[in-house]
Amino acid sequence: MIVSLNPATGAELARFEVHTPAEVDAALSAAVAAQADWARVPITERVELLRSMARALRAGKARYGELITQEMGKPLPEAEAEVEKCAWNCDFYADQAPVFLADEATESNAAESAVVFDPLGVVLAIMPWNYPFWQFFRFAAPAFAAGNGAILKHANNVPQCALAVEEVMREAGCPEGLFRTLLIDSSSVGGLIADDRIAAVTLTGSTEVGMIVASQAGKALKKQVLELGGSDPFIVLADADIAAAAATAVKARFINVGQSCINAKRFIVEDSVADAFAEAFCAGVAKLKMGDPMERDTNIGPMARGNLRDTLHDQVERSVKAGAVLKLGGKPAEGPGYFYPATVLDHVAPDMAAACEETFGPAAAIIRVRDADEAIMRANATEFGLGAALWTADVARGKQLARRIEAGAVFINGMTASDPRLPFGGIKKSGYGRELGVYGIREFVNIKTVWIGPAKA
């Protein structure tokens, strides 16, 4: 049984029986058959499905936004923005997929040669709860445009969102069988990965789960894209616009109730401006309103699950015990739901929990450093390498420093964000492979060389 709970109240919303082995088997067989037909549809026609997906998402934005908020707790305006971003992604790939996947002529000793991009087959998408629509659709739009099919295994605390995704695809006119949501236990995923009908795997989730999936997919010799954990640094140098950096830092840390792999988590600030940054940052954080996520002026809703809140609070307490200065928050809210206030820790040392572990929730760690060189060293002193932000008035210097930061993306004078036009992914224990942009659409294709010799007379 899969149960959906409202994290703002703890009340049960719905419960669902898991799909039986026979239902799973039928879904896989149907997906393989549908994908074989879909692969033969010209890409100029396939992208019309993406345009229909965008229309269906926008038509249901209010309803889907409410469902996201009810099931995982993010503030309603953010949930609606998530649905809109999914639609934008579909529109982007509808326009660009024919360009990204066009045959590429190459030079060789042949009369003619080219690189072509063929679909791989049916891709298993293992998706998390924190962006229950975006995480799927950022994969799905390019995957379907490229001619693949998909099976979705979503996080089990968002089963209604998982079924709503299937509703969107159905309303968009997705060919029967090409896509299916499966409600199954996590223990069943290994069998899916090993099944010959699954051609590749994409996962967004924790590093620990990523290691398991990578091992299972590697044993089956199947392509994987893994977008895993992060402990993104937000570097503020002495010449930065402190007011702008602090204002952006508030959003960078606390959007989605701090529950994102690319939330800024470690605020690494040069000593000479650290007091000014901490004061401005705390002033902005203090204005955030915690409360009912269905109210449009709420900034901090509940965390998605009680155990996540417990883990975050333990990290905060261990950091304070080790010498961090608690500036704001730091105690779970009383009453129903999984609320935790926006929390700021200052004078955090590199070996404290808030600095060396991934903090997945509304808690920020300010780390003070001597200079830019130490800032880069501290930024890289992590097992993760997803995103990073760097604030400086000297953009030329910022570009040079960005090359020294070990991350899949560096945003200078801005906050790390995913964008359909830009490749997204990490290094080290943040995973491998890329989503979005031209590189994302080419992850789940066979990059095939076609060589044609000279015709004989």
C-alpha positions as semicolon CSV with decimal commas, in nm:
position;residue;x (nm);y (nm);z (nm)
1;M;0,000;0,000;0,000
2;I;0,126;0,347;-0,092
3;V;-0,006;0,628;0,126
4;S;-0,015;1,000;0,046
5;L;0,006;1,236;0,345
6;N;-0,032;1,612;0,370
7;P;0,298;1,731;0,527
8;A;0,132;2,051;0,653
9;T;-0,114;1,858;0,870
10;G;-0,002;1,495;0,876
11;A;-0,347;1,393;0,752
12;E;-0,390;1,110;0,504
13;L;-0,488;1,227;0,157
14;A;-0,518;0,899;-0,032
15;R;-0,387;0,544;-0,052
16;F;-0,316;0,320;-0,346
17;E;-0,254;-0,047;-0,407
18;V;0,081;-0,118;-0,568
19;H;0,080;-0,249;-0,922
20;T;0,103;-0,625;-0,941
21;P;0,387;-0,807;-1,120
22;A;0,143;-0,890;-1,399
23;E;0,050;-0,522;-1,440
24;V;0,416;-0,424;-1,445
25;D;0,492;-0,688;-1,707
26;A;0,203;-0,570;-1,925
27;A;0,317;-0,207;-1,897
28;L;0,670;-0,294;-2,006
29;S;0,553;-0,497;-2,303
30;A;0,315;-0,223;-2,411
31;A;0,590;0,039;-2,382
32;V;0,829;-0,160;-2,598
33;A;0,566;-0,208;-2,869
34;A;0,459;0,157;-2,861
35;Q;0,816;0,284;-2,867
36;A;0,898;0,077;-3,175
37;D;0,619;0,257;-3,359
38;W;0,706;0,596;-3,207
39;A;1,067;0,572;-3,325
40;R;0,945;0,558;-3,685
41;V;0,744;0,880;-3,651
42;P;0,936;1,176;-3,800
43;I;1,075;1,406;-3,537
44;T;0,885;1,699;-3,684
45;E;0,568;1,510;-3,590
46;R;0,695;1,380;-3,257
47;V;0,749;1,731;-3,127
48;E;0,378;1,804;-3,169
49;L;0,326;1,578;-2,868
50;L;0,550;1,814;-2,669
51;R;0,340;2,113;-2,771
52;S;0,030;1,927;-2,656
53;M;0,203;1,845;-2,327
54;A;0,274;2,214;-2,274
55;R;-0,090;2,303;-2,340
56;A;-0,216;2,034;-2,102
57;L;0,020;2,152;-1,829
58;R;-0,087;2,514;-1,860
59;A;-0,454;2,423;-1,873
60;G;-0,421;2,230;-1,548
61;K;-0,167;2,456;-1,376
62;A;-0,395;2,568;-1,093
63;R;-0,511;2,215;-1,016
64;Y;-0,167;2,058;-1,047
65;G;-0,011;2,334;-0,839
66;E;-0,256;2,267;-0,557
67;L;-0,186;1,895;-0,577
68;I;0,192;1,948;-0,555
69;T;0,149;2,175;-0,253
70;Q;-0,089;1,939;-0,076
71;E;0,128;1,636;-0,131
72;M;0,483;1,764;-0,074
73;G;0,436;2,102;0,096
74;K;0,602;2,368;-0,115
75;P;0,433;2,712;-0,122
76;L;0,156;2,729;-0,381
77;P;0,311;3,002;-0,601
78;E;0,626;2,793;-0,630
79;A;0,421;2,486;-0,721
80;E;0,240;2,675;-0,997
81;A;0,573;2,809;-1,122
82;E;0,702;2,451;-1,136
83;V;0,417;2,348;-1,366
84;E;0,477;2,650;-1,589
85;K;0,847;2,567;-1,610
86;C;0,757;2,217;-1,727
87;A;0,548;2,370;-2,006
88;W;0,835;2,600;-2,104
89;N;1,067;2,300;-2,123
90;C;0,823;2,119;-2,353
91;D;0,795;2,423;-2,577
92;F;1,173;2,464;-2,585
93;Y;1,236;2,110;-2,701
94;A;0,946;2,122;-2,945
95;D;1,130;2,407;-3,116
96;Q;1,488;2,285;-3,077
97;A;1,478;1,903;-3,092
98;P;1,477;1,887;-3,475
99;V;1,789;2,107;-3,471
100;F;1,964;1,923;-3,188
101;L;1,905;1,581;-3,347
102;A;1,961;1,670;-3,712
103;D;2,206;1,446;-3,895
104;E;2,560;1,585;-3,884
105;A;2,775;1,551;-4,194
106;T;3,135;1,452;-4,114
107;E;3,460;1,434;-4,305
108;S;3,608;1,090;-4,366
109;N;3,750;0,875;-4,640
110;A;3,396;0,787;-4,751
111;A;3,201;0,932;-5,038
112;E;2,963;1,044;-4,767
113;S;2,948;1,001;-4,389
114;A;2,732;1,136;-4,112
115;V;2,645;1,105;-3,746
116;V;2,281;1,027;-3,676
117;F;2,088;1,008;-3,351
118;D;1,861;0,710;-3,295
119;P;1,645;0,649;-2,984
120;L;1,756;0,390;-2,731
121;G;1,415;0,247;-2,641
122;V;1,219;0,257;-2,316
123;V;1,386;0,457;-2,039
124;L;1,313;0,398;-1,670
125;A;1,277;0,732;-1,489
126;I;1,326;0,710;-1,111
127;M;1,216;1,046;-0,978
128;P;1,212;1,228;-0,640
129;W;0,942;1,411;-0,450
130;N;1,092;1,761;-0,423
131;Y;0,996;1,874;-0,775
132;P;0,738;1,606;-0,859
133;F;0,648;1,751;-1,200
134;W;0,968;1,929;-1,308
135;Q;1,204;1,638;-1,247
136;F;0,999;1,418;-1,476
137;F;0,918;1,663;-1,754
138;R;1,273;1,794;-1,785
139;F;1,367;1,435;-1,876
140;A;1,053;1,345;-2,065
141;A;1,037;1,627;-2,319
142;P;1,374;1,552;-2,480
143;A;1,336;1,177;-2,435
144;F;1,004;1,162;-2,619
145;A;1,124;1,403;-2,886
146;A;1,420;1,172;-2,948
147;G;1,185;0,879;-3,002
148;N;1,207;0,701;-2,668
149;G;0,934;0,566;-2,444
150;A;0,931;0,594;-2,065
151;I;0,828;0,420;-1,746
152;L;0,802;0,637;-1,435
153;K;0,878;0,510;-1,086
154;H;0,809;0,813;-0,869
155;A;0,881;0,871;-0,500
156;N;0,616;0,694;-0,296
157;N;0,520;1,001;-0,092
158;V;0,386;1,173;-0,407
159;P;0,168;0,903;-0,570
160;Q;-0,105;1,151;-0,667
161;C;0,149;1,366;-0,850
162;A;0,280;1,054;-1,022
163;L;-0,068;0,970;-1,149
164;A;-0,129;1,334;-1,244
165;V;0,179;1,320;-1,467
166;E;0,020;1,022;-1,642
167;E;-0,299;1,226;-1,677
168;V;-0,107;1,508;-1,847
169;M;0,046;1,266;-2,095
170;R;-0,291;1,109;-2,168
171;E;-0,459;1,446;-2,222
172;A;-0,172;1,549;-2,449
173;G;-0,247;1,255;-2,677
174;C;0,052;1,038;-2,591
175;P;0,036;0,713;-2,791
176;E;-0,116;0,429;-2,591
177;G;0,150;0,242;-2,395
178;L;0,439;0,479;-2,472
179;F;0,438;0,609;-2,116
180;R;0,321;0,460;-1,789
181;T;0,343;0,547;-1,421
182;L;0,406;0,243;-1,203
183;L;0,318;0,251;-0,835
184;I;0,564;0,001;-0,692
185;D;0,785;-0,043;-0,388
186;S;1,147;0,062;-0,408
187;S;1,248;-0,301;-0,362
188;S;1,105;-0,374;-0,709
189;V;1,325;-0,124;-0,893
190;G;1,620;-0,358;-0,929
191;G;1,406;-0,603;-1,122
192;L;1,294;-0,327;-1,358
193;I;1,650;-0,217;-1,425
194;A;1,754;-0,574;-1,501
195;D;1,460;-0,631;-1,737
196;D;1,571;-0,647;-2,100
197;R;1,278;-0,427;-2,201
198;I;1,435;-0,131;-2,019
199;A;1,708;0,025;-2,233
200;A;1,840;0,295;-1,999
201;V;1,787;0,456;-1,661
202;T;1,766;0,813;-1,533
203;L;1,762;0,892;-1,163
204;T;1,730;1,211;-0,963
205;G;1,778;1,136;-0,597
206;S;2,023;1,092;-0,312
207;T;2,383;0,989;-0,357
208;E;2,316;0,672;-0,160
209;V;2,034;0,565;-0,392
210;G;2,245;0,670;-0,691
211;M;2,516;0,426;-0,592
212;I;2,264;0,143;-0,576
213;V;2,106;0,228;-0,912
214;A;2,446;0,276;-1,077
215;S;2,553;-0,067;-0,955
216;Q;2,235;-0,232;-1,080
217;A;2,241;-0,055;-1,416
218;G;2,612;-0,116;-1,456
219;K;2,565;-0,486;-1,396
220;A;2,304;-0,484;-1,673
221;L;2,528;-0,268;-1,898
222;K;2,265;0,003;-1,933
223;K;2,316;0,371;-1,988
224;Q;2,247;0,591;-1,685
225;V;2,209;0,958;-1,609
226;L;2,238;1,032;-1,237
227;E;2,154;1,369;-1,079
228;L;2,231;1,325;-0,712
229;G;2,298;1,523;-0,397
230;G;2,463;1,859;-0,359
231;S;2,615;2,097;-0,107
232;D;2,637;2,401;-0,330
233;P;2,869;2,685;-0,225
234;F;2,758;3,048;-0,252
235;I;3,082;3,247;-0,253
236;V;3,077;3,617;-0,167
237;L;3,403;3,802;-0,231
238;A;3,498;4,131;-0,070
239;D;3,419;4,339;-0,378
240;A;3,069;4,194;-0,426
241;D;2,747;4,392;-0,411
242;I;2,660;4,275;-0,060
243;A;2,298;4,389;-0,063
244;A;2,228;4,210;-0,393
245;A;2,421;3,899;-0,287
246;A;2,235;3,875;0,044
247;A;1,893;3,925;-0,116
248;T;1,964;3,656;-0,375
249;A;2,109;3,427;-0,108
250;V;1,777;3,423;0,077
251;K;1,598;3,287;-0,229
252;A;1,886;3,059;-0,322
253;R;1,872;2,886;0,016
254;F;1,505;2,884;0,107
255;I;1,319;2,828;-0,220
256;N;1,134;2,495;-0,212
257;V;1,169;2,503;0,169
258;G;1,540;2,444;0,118
259;Q;1,475;2,098;-0,025
260;S;1,664;2,102;-0,353
261;C;1,994;1,955;-0,465
262;I;2,090;2,294;-0,609
263;N;1,986;2,509;-0,317
264;A;2,281;2,717;-0,198
265;K;2,380;2,554;0,130
266;R;2,725;2,683;0,226
267;F;2,767;3,062;0,223
268;I;3,141;3,118;0,198
269;V;3,219;3,484;0,265
270;E;3,540;3,683;0,286
271;D;3,607;3,804;0,641
272;S;3,612;4,172;0,552
273;V;3,246;4,168;0,443
274;A;3,118;3,873;0,645
275;D;2,953;4,083;0,916
276;A;2,774;4,299;0,659
277;F;2,661;3,995;0,461
278;A;2,541;3,808;0,770
279;E;2,342;4,111;0,888
280;A;2,176;4,168;0,550
281;F;2,113;3,795;0,498
282;C;1,955;3,750;0,841
283;A;1,738;4,056;0,788
284;G;1,603;3,903;0,468
285;V;1,552;3,560;0,623
286;A;1,365;3,711;0,918
287;K;1,102;3,845;0,678
288;L;1,014;3,498;0,547
289;K;0,675;3,376;0,660
290;M;0,632;3,016;0,772
291;G;0,282;2,875;0,756
292;D;0,008;2,716;0,547
293;P;0,164;2,656;0,202
294;M;-0,175;2,710;0,038
295;E;-0,167;3,077;0,144
296;R;0,001;3,285;-0,123
297;D;0,209;3,496;0,116
298;T;0,373;3,191;0,275
299;N;0,744;3,150;0,200
300;I;0,827;2,848;0,417
301;G;0,589;2,555;0,409
302;P;0,640;2,222;0,584
303;M;0,923;1,987;0,504
304;A;0,806;1,689;0,304
305;R;0,845;1,423;0,574
306;G;0,900;1,405;0,946
307;N;1,224;1,209;0,918
308;L;1,370;1,478;0,693
309;R;1,295;1,739;0,957
310;D;1,452;1,521;1,226
311;T;1,770;1,482;1,019
312;L;1,799;1,855;0,957
313;H;1,745;1,942;1,321
314;D;2,011;1,692;1,424
315;Q;2,257;1,859;1,185
316;V;2,175;2,201;1,328
317;E;2,212;2,083;1,687
318;R;2,543;1,910;1,621
319;S;2,677;2,221;1,450
320;V;2,575;2,447;1,739
321;K;2,726;2,204;1,989
322;A;3,050;2,220;1,787
323;G;3,060;2,600;1,810
324;A;2,840;2,743;1,533
325;V;2,645;3,055;1,628
326;L;2,269;3,018;1,590
327;K;2,136;3,347;1,449
328;L;1,780;3,250;1,358
329;G;1,547;2,952;1,395
330;G;1,690;2,622;1,505
331;K;1,391;2,449;1,664
332;P;1,109;2,246;1,503
333;A;0,775;2,423;1,511
334;E;0,518;2,292;1,756
335;G;0,184;2,157;1,637
336;P;0,082;1,944;1,338
337;G;0,284;1,913;1,023
338;Y;0,657;1,896;0,957
339;F;0,745;2,264;0,989
340;Y;1,097;2,387;1,054
341;P;1,172;2,761;1,065
342;A;1,422;2,934;0,838
343;T;1,749;2,884;1,025
344;V;2,085;3,061;0,995
345;L;2,411;2,940;1,146
346;D;2,715;3,172;1,148
347;H;3,083;3,106;1,215
348;V;3,044;2,752;1,081
349;A;3,370;2,559;1,063
350;P;3,441;2,325;0,770
351;D;3,419;2,012;0,986
352;M;3,075;2,091;1,131
353;A;2,770;1,895;1,015
354;A;2,614;2,201;0,847
355;A;2,924;2,238;0,629
356;C;3,037;1,885;0,553
357;E;2,698;1,713;0,515
358;E;2,417;1,786;0,271
359;T;2,155;1,988;0,461
360;F;1,826;1,922;0,284
361;G;1,596;2,179;0,437
362;P;1,567;2,543;0,550
363;A;1,902;2,589;0,725
364;A;2,192;2,803;0,602
365;A;2,559;2,787;0,706
366;I;2,785;3,095;0,688
367;I;3,154;3,007;0,660
368;R;3,408;3,289;0,692
369;V;3,735;3,279;0,493
370;R;4,047;3,496;0,456
371;D;4,047;3,549;0,081
372;A;3,934;3,421;-0,259
373;D;4,186;3,137;-0,262
374;E;4,056;3,000;0,066
375;A;3,699;3,047;-0,059
376;I;3,768;2,828;-0,362
377;M;3,945;2,571;-0,145
378;R;3,649;2,555;0,095
379;A;3,400;2,541;-0,192
380;N;3,580;2,236;-0,334
381;A;3,621;2,064;0,003
382;T;3,313;1,850;-0,042
383;E;3,224;1,516;-0,196
384;F;2,961;1,693;-0,406
385;G;2,995;1,895;-0,726
386;L;2,656;2,001;-0,858
387;G;2,634;2,381;-0,873
388;A;2,798;2,692;-0,730
389;A;2,748;3,068;-0,716
390;L;3,024;3,329;-0,710
391;W;2,970;3,698;-0,634
392;T;3,225;3,960;-0,736
393;A;3,232;4,300;-0,905
394;D;3,526;4,186;-1,118
395;V;3,357;3,961;-1,373
396;A;3,683;3,885;-1,556
397;R;3,831;3,758;-1,231
398;G;3,508;3,573;-1,161
399;K;3,541;3,385;-1,489
400;Q;3,893;3,277;-1,396
401;L;3,788;3,165;-1,049
402;A;3,488;2,978;-1,192
403;R;3,725;2,749;-1,382
404;R;3,875;2,644;-1,047
405;I;3,541;2,550;-0,889
406;E;3,460;2,180;-0,907
407;A;3,097;2,181;-1,014
408;G;2,871;2,112;-1,308
409;A;2,767;2,479;-1,320
410;V;2,891;2,809;-1,180
411;F;2,665;3,113;-1,174
412;I;2,847;3,446;-1,140
413;N;2,645;3,715;-0,961
414;G;2,333;3,499;-0,960
415;M;2,187;3,184;-0,806
416;T;2,223;2,835;-0,942
417;A;1,914;2,730;-1,136
418;S;1,811;2,480;-1,400
419;D;1,718;2,618;-1,741
420;P;1,603;2,420;-2,048
421;R;1,864;2,603;-2,258
422;L;2,160;2,505;-2,039
423;P;2,307;2,162;-1,961
424;F;2,246;2,053;-1,603
425;G;2,427;1,793;-1,397
426;G;2,717;1,735;-1,163
427;I;3,051;1,573;-1,095
428;K;3,199;1,377;-0,805
429;K;2,920;1,231;-0,588
430;S;2,662;1,462;-0,743
431;G;2,638;1,217;-1,032
432;Y;2,716;1,210;-1,402
433;G;2,551;1,275;-1,734
434;R;2,356;1,584;-1,828
435;E;1,996;1,690;-1,861
436;L;1,860;1,988;-2,058
437;G;2,011;2,174;-2,350
438;V;2,157;1,995;-2,650
439;Y;2,364;1,767;-2,426
440;G;2,056;1,648;-2,238
441;I;1,866;1,536;-2,545
442;R;2,169;1,338;-2,665
443;E;2,201;1,131;-2,347
444;F;1,935;0,879;-2,446
445;V;2,020;0,830;-2,811
446;N;2,249;0,602;-3,004
447;I;2,509;0,833;-3,159
448;K;2,555;0,634;-3,476
449;T;2,812;0,675;-3,753
450;V;2,683;0,612;-4,105
451;W;2,965;0,564;-4,358
452;I;2,893;0,532;-4,729
453;G;3,164;0,420;-4,969
454;P;3,196;0,539;-5,326
455;A;2,946;0,389;-5,567
456;K;3,095;0,142;-5,812
457;A;3,040;0,195;-6,181
